[in-house]
Amino acid sequence: MKYKVALTNPKQHPPDESARRLLDRCGAVLEASDCASRAEVVALCAQADVVLVGAAKVDAQAIRSLERCRAIVRIGTGYDNMDTDAAAEAGISVANVPEFCTDEVADHTLALLLAWERKLISGDGQLRTGTWNPLHVMPARSLRGKVLGLVGFGRIAQAVARRATAFGLKVMYFDPMFPSAAKPPDATPRDSLDSLLAMADFVSLHVPLTKETRGMIGLAQLRRMKRGSVLINCARGEVVVEADLVRAVKGGLIAGAAVDVFETEPPAPGNPLLSLPNVILSPHCAAHTVEALDDLRRQAYEEVARALRGEPMRNVVNRASLAAHSIARQPV
């Protein structure tokens, strides 16, 4: 028999012929099913040698049910939907694709910033309902000289910084994960989150969702921001306490927000963010371009192939108890 590779989200990440040919060369067959529950994950993956995960949640209980798995590959950068500690305890290596969507999310961040500052959404709405008002943007502010504060300073945030400086924005950052990281010449580090929030005209979030970052922007942090400032979130919805953001926007603690991610996705119809006029929303699409998704899936399947061939995977994010991040058994 061949190796089994299980794919939990084929509608989100449909496998193409090149992926199937790669697995075939490794002596593997692909079984795919969209999994919305733990029971569905277990049913699909219990006998898999490698698991490919999109949006499905793979918790500790699901991981304990994986009888033969030695590697899980997340088709994406974030891996907050998986219990990596439980996987390590089970001897299962978890890998991701860290280079995915750097340019796309940086572009989207700047698009939201510009759409907010130039009031593109409201202007479009007015024009479509018959109102011609070229002054709808007033009082407009020049971007040049304004401060963009980046929370987190990894690949995406650095790409945002490069774009922002071209618009004349002054870039500052605070990285809670790597406070002593190398300091590029076009961005100024701050020694605390509070000092960054107090100085920034725009605050953009670029941290992964971890135990430390979950809820890191709540009412206390929003109160420290300038009253005319804007919060931009293209990271993860749960980094922000959503109810506190609504309260801050409604109460005028900040001018508004631009949000691509939500605590619960999709947001419920009654979510108050949907009715706030000074909030711009997009449906967790910052990473999406044809080129980025094609490259993401290619890299994910190449990581699977390395595991199947017994080679070390390139982007392991946990420390499995096995000495090598590879499949230790032969096909049965």
C-alpha positions as CSV (number, residue, x, y, z in Angstrom):
1,M,0.0,0.0,0.0
2,K,1.0,3.6,-0.5
3,Y,1.4,6.4,2.0
4,K,-1.7,8.4,2.8
5,V,-1.8,12.2,2.7
6,A,-4.9,13.8,4.1
7,L,-6.1,17.3,3.1
8,T,-8.6,18.9,5.4
9,N,-9.8,21.8,3.3
10,P,-9.9,21.0,-0.5
11,K,-12.5,23.7,-1.3
12,Q,-10.1,26.3,0.2
13,H,-7.0,24.7,-1.3
14,P,-8.0,22.5,-4.3
15,P,-5.1,20.2,-5.3
16,D,-3.9,20.5,-8.9
17,E,-2.3,17.9,-11.2
18,S,1.2,19.0,-10.3
19,A,0.5,18.3,-6.6
20,R,-1.0,14.9,-7.4
21,R,2.0,14.0,-9.6
22,L,4.4,15.0,-6.8
23,L,2.7,12.8,-4.3
24,D,2.5,9.9,-6.8
25,R,6.3,10.1,-7.3
26,C,6.6,9.8,-3.5
27,G,4.4,6.7,-3.4
28,A,1.4,8.6,-1.8
29,V,-2.3,8.9,-2.4
30,L,-4.3,12.0,-1.5
31,E,-7.5,11.8,0.4
32,A,-9.4,15.1,0.8
33,S,-12.5,16.2,2.6
34,D,-13.7,19.6,4.0
35,C,-13.6,19.2,7.8
36,A,-15.7,21.5,9.9
37,S,-15.5,19.5,13.2
38,R,-13.0,17.5,15.2
39,A,-14.9,14.3,14.3
40,E,-14.5,15.0,10.6
41,V,-10.7,15.7,11.1
42,V,-10.3,12.5,13.0
43,A,-12.3,10.5,10.4
44,L,-10.2,11.8,7.6
45,C,-6.7,11.9,9.2
46,A,-6.5,9.0,11.8
47,Q,-4.7,6.8,9.4
48,A,-2.8,9.5,7.5
49,D,1.0,9.6,7.3
50,V,1.0,13.3,6.6
51,V,-1.8,15.8,7.1
52,L,-2.3,19.0,5.1
53,V,-4.3,21.6,7.0
54,G,-6.0,24.7,5.8
55,A,-8.6,26.4,8.0
56,A,-9.6,23.3,10.0
57,K,-8.9,23.3,13.7
58,V,-6.6,20.4,14.8
59,D,-6.7,20.4,18.6
60,A,-4.9,18.1,21.1
61,Q,-7.7,15.5,21.1
62,A,-7.6,15.3,17.3
63,I,-3.8,15.0,17.3
64,R,-3.9,12.1,19.8
65,S,-6.1,10.2,17.4
66,L,-3.5,10.3,14.6
67,E,-2.2,6.8,14.7
68,R,0.5,7.0,12.0
69,C,1.1,10.7,11.4
70,R,4.6,12.0,11.5
71,A,4.1,15.5,9.9
72,I,1.4,18.1,9.7
73,V,1.8,20.9,7.1
74,R,-0.2,24.1,7.5
75,I,-1.1,25.6,4.1
76,G,-0.4,29.1,5.3
77,T,1.8,31.1,7.6
78,G,-0.2,31.2,10.8
79,Y,-0.6,27.9,12.8
80,D,-2.8,29.1,15.6
81,N,-5.5,26.5,14.5
82,M,-3.2,23.7,15.6
83,D,-2.0,22.5,19.0
84,T,1.8,22.4,18.2
85,D,2.7,21.4,21.7
86,A,0.4,18.4,21.6
87,A,1.9,17.5,18.2
88,A,5.4,17.7,19.6
89,E,4.5,15.4,22.4
90,A,3.1,12.9,19.9
91,G,6.3,13.1,17.9
92,I,4.6,14.9,15.0
93,S,6.4,17.8,13.3
94,V,4.4,20.8,12.3
95,A,5.6,22.9,9.4
96,N,4.2,26.1,7.8
97,V,4.9,28.3,4.8
98,P,6.4,31.5,6.3
99,E,7.2,33.3,3.1
100,F,3.5,33.2,2.0
101,C,1.7,36.5,1.2
102,T,4.3,39.0,2.4
103,D,3.8,41.4,-0.4
104,E,0.0,40.8,-0.6
105,V,-0.7,41.6,3.1
106,A,1.7,44.6,3.0
107,D,-0.2,45.9,-0.1
108,H,-3.5,45.3,1.6
109,T,-2.4,47.2,4.7
110,L,-1.5,50.2,2.7
111,A,-4.7,49.9,0.7
112,L,-6.7,50.1,3.9
113,L,-4.7,53.0,5.2
114,L,-5.2,54.9,2.0
115,A,-8.9,54.0,1.7
116,W,-9.4,55.3,5.2
117,E,-7.4,58.5,4.9
118,R,-8.9,59.4,1.4
119,K,-12.4,58.3,2.5
120,L,-12.8,56.2,-0.6
121,I,-15.6,54.0,0.7
122,S,-17.8,56.9,1.8
123,G,-17.1,58.8,-1.4
124,D,-18.1,55.9,-3.5
125,G,-21.3,55.4,-1.6
126,Q,-22.3,59.1,-1.9
127,L,-21.6,59.2,-5.6
128,R,-23.7,56.0,-6.2
129,T,-26.7,57.5,-4.4
130,G,-26.6,60.7,-6.4
131,T,-24.5,63.0,-4.2
132,W,-21.6,64.8,-6.0
133,N,-19.4,66.2,-3.2
134,P,-15.7,66.6,-4.1
135,L,-15.1,68.0,-0.6
136,H,-16.4,64.8,1.2
137,V,-12.8,64.0,2.1
138,M,-12.4,67.1,4.2
139,P,-10.9,67.6,6.7
140,A,-8.2,65.5,4.9
141,R,-4.7,65.1,6.2
142,S,-1.5,64.8,4.3
143,L,0.2,61.4,4.9
144,R,3.7,63.0,4.7
145,G,5.1,63.3,8.2
146,K,2.4,61.2,9.9
147,V,3.5,58.3,12.1
148,L,2.7,54.7,11.2
149,G,3.2,52.4,14.2
150,L,3.8,48.8,13.5
151,V,3.2,46.2,16.2
152,G,5.4,43.3,15.3
153,F,8.3,43.7,12.8
154,G,8.6,40.5,10.9
155,R,8.6,40.0,7.1
156,I,5.2,41.6,6.5
157,A,5.7,44.6,8.8
158,Q,9.1,45.3,7.2
159,A,7.4,45.2,3.8
160,V,4.8,47.6,5.0
161,A,7.5,49.9,6.3
162,R,9.2,50.0,2.9
163,R,5.9,51.0,1.2
164,A,5.0,53.5,3.9
165,T,8.2,55.5,3.7
166,A,7.5,56.0,0.0
167,F,4.4,57.9,1.0
168,G,6.4,60.0,3.4
169,L,5.1,58.3,6.5
170,K,7.4,58.1,9.5
171,V,7.6,54.5,10.6
172,M,8.0,53.3,14.2
173,Y,7.7,49.7,15.5
174,F,7.5,47.6,18.6
175,D,8.1,43.9,18.4
176,P,6.9,42.0,21.5
177,M,8.4,38.8,20.1
178,F,11.9,40.1,19.2
179,P,12.4,43.4,21.0
180,S,16.1,43.4,20.2
181,A,15.8,42.6,16.5
182,A,18.0,44.4,14.0
183,K,16.9,48.0,13.4
184,P,16.6,49.0,9.8
185,P,17.4,52.6,8.9
186,D,13.9,53.5,7.7
187,A,12.1,52.5,10.9
188,T,12.5,53.7,14.5
189,P,12.1,51.1,17.3
190,R,10.1,51.9,20.4
191,D,10.9,50.3,23.8
192,S,7.3,49.6,24.7
193,L,3.8,49.1,23.1
194,D,2.4,52.0,25.2
195,S,5.0,54.5,23.8
196,L,4.2,53.3,20.2
197,L,0.5,53.7,20.7
198,A,0.8,57.2,22.1
199,M,2.8,58.5,19.2
200,A,1.2,56.8,16.1
201,D,-1.4,58.3,13.8
202,F,-1.9,54.8,12.4
203,V,-1.4,51.6,14.3
204,S,-1.0,48.4,12.2
205,L,-0.9,45.0,13.7
206,H,1.5,42.3,12.4
207,V,1.9,39.7,15.1
208,P,1.0,36.0,15.1
209,L,-1.8,34.8,17.3
210,T,-0.2,33.2,20.4
211,K,-1.0,33.0,24.1
212,E,1.0,36.2,24.6
213,T,-0.7,38.2,21.7
214,R,-4.3,37.1,22.2
215,G,-6.2,40.1,23.3
216,M,-3.1,42.3,23.4
217,I,-5.1,45.3,22.1
218,G,-8.0,46.0,24.5
219,L,-9.6,49.0,25.9
220,A,-6.5,50.0,28.0
221,Q,-4.3,50.0,24.9
222,L,-7.0,51.8,22.8
223,R,-7.2,54.5,25.4
224,R,-3.5,55.2,25.0
225,M,-3.9,55.9,21.2
226,K,-4.4,59.4,19.9
227,R,-8.1,60.3,19.5
228,G,-7.6,61.0,15.8
229,S,-5.7,57.7,15.2
230,V,-6.7,54.6,13.2
231,L,-6.2,50.9,14.1
232,I,-5.5,48.6,11.2
233,N,-5.6,44.8,11.6
234,C,-4.5,42.4,8.9
235,A,-3.0,39.9,11.4
236,R,-5.5,37.8,13.4
237,G,-8.9,38.9,14.8
238,E,-8.3,37.6,18.3
239,V,-5.2,39.9,18.7
240,V,-7.8,42.6,19.3
241,V,-10.7,42.5,21.9
242,E,-13.4,43.2,19.4
243,A,-16.0,44.5,21.9
244,D,-13.4,47.0,23.2
245,L,-12.6,48.1,19.6
246,V,-16.3,48.8,19.0
247,R,-16.5,50.7,22.3
248,A,-13.4,52.8,21.5
249,V,-14.7,53.7,18.0
250,K,-18.2,54.5,19.2
251,G,-16.9,56.6,22.1
252,G,-14.4,58.5,20.0
253,L,-11.3,57.2,21.7
254,I,-9.9,56.6,18.2
255,A,-11.1,57.9,14.9
256,G,-11.8,54.5,13.4
257,A,-10.4,51.2,12.2
258,A,-9.7,49.1,9.1
259,V,-10.1,45.4,9.7
260,D,-9.5,42.3,7.5
261,V,-9.8,39.8,10.3
262,F,-12.4,39.0,13.0
263,E,-12.7,37.2,16.3
264,T,-15.2,34.9,14.7
265,E,-15.1,34.4,10.9
266,P,-17.4,35.1,9.2
267,P,-18.7,37.7,11.6
268,A,-22.3,37.2,12.8
269,P,-24.9,39.4,11.0
270,G,-25.4,41.4,14.3
271,N,-21.7,42.1,14.8
272,P,-21.6,45.9,15.6
273,L,-18.5,46.4,13.5
274,L,-20.7,45.9,10.4
275,S,-22.8,48.9,11.2
276,L,-20.0,51.4,12.1
277,P,-19.5,54.0,9.4
278,N,-16.0,54.8,10.5
279,V,-14.7,51.2,10.1
280,I,-13.6,49.7,6.8
281,L,-14.0,46.0,6.6
282,S,-12.6,43.3,4.2
283,P,-13.3,39.5,4.4
284,H,-9.9,38.1,5.5
285,C,-8.6,38.4,1.9
286,A,-5.3,40.3,2.4
287,A,-3.3,37.3,1.5
288,H,-5.2,36.4,-1.7
289,T,-3.7,36.8,-5.1
290,V,-3.6,34.0,-7.8
291,E,0.2,34.1,-7.7
292,A,0.5,33.9,-3.9
293,L,-2.0,31.0,-3.5
294,D,-0.3,29.0,-6.3
295,D,3.1,29.5,-4.6
296,L,1.7,28.7,-1.2
297,R,0.2,25.4,-2.3
298,R,3.3,24.4,-4.2
299,Q,5.5,25.1,-1.2
300,A,3.2,23.1,1.1
301,Y,3.2,20.1,-1.1
302,E,7.0,20.3,-1.5
303,E,7.2,20.2,2.3
304,V,5.0,17.1,2.3
305,A,7.2,15.4,-0.2
306,R,10.3,16.1,1.9
307,A,8.6,14.4,4.8
308,L,7.6,11.4,2.7
309,R,11.1,11.0,1.3
310,G,12.6,11.1,4.8
311,E,14.2,14.5,4.4
312,P,14.2,17.2,7.0
313,M,11.4,19.7,6.5
314,R,12.5,23.3,6.0
315,N,10.0,25.2,8.2
316,V,9.3,23.2,11.3
317,V,7.6,25.3,14.0
318,N,7.6,22.9,16.9
319,R,10.1,20.5,18.4
320,A,8.8,17.0,17.9
321,S,10.2,14.2,20.1
322,L,11.6,12.4,17.1
323,A,15.2,13.0,16.2
324,A,14.4,13.7,12.5
325,H,11.4,15.6,11.1
326,S,10.5,12.8,8.7
327,I,8.4,9.7,8.3
328,A,10.1,6.8,10.1
329,R,8.2,3.9,8.7
330,Q,7.9,2.3,5.3
331,P,4.7,2.1,3.3
332,V,2.5,-0.8,4.3
